């Protein structure tokens, strides 16, 4: 007899083997990077690929990031709790490139973070600062002084090491008044 929890499993996924072949369909719940499988005979491991067919005929592919088995507890059947991430056909996470990236985090500073996982980009942040300088309610001489100081900061070798070429481009815009 199917448990009440297993009845909640309204999605179907397929485990994809290393040859790209699909296994048997597995009923599950699915959403927000999580999937729960109420099938004690199933087995999942980190790195496995899952495919999910959509009603529009397309297929989405996910990689298992975390797989945890929870044993039966009273009326709750044994289950797999999976953390998944949507991937491209090559297995790379959506929104990321497959090549490696560097991550730089500066601690004890004024909210500076450069690297993967950022919501904001360095370019946008620096350009917002330039816009703020341009729209500040100060005299033209004060604006020129601030732009000069900011340009010197951005053209410093340490700034270029942290911000990269973006700092140099923003500095040039400040100097040229663009």
Secondary structure, DSSP 8 states (H G I E B T S, - for coil): ---TTGGG--EEEEEE-TTS-EEEEEEEEEETTEEEE--TT----TT-EEEEE-TTS-EEEEEEEEEEEE--BTTB--EEEEEEEEE-TTS-BTTS-SS----EE--SSSS-EESTT-SS-HHHHHHHHHHHHHHSSS-HHHHHHHHHHHHHHHHSHHHHHHHTHHHHHHHHHHHHT-
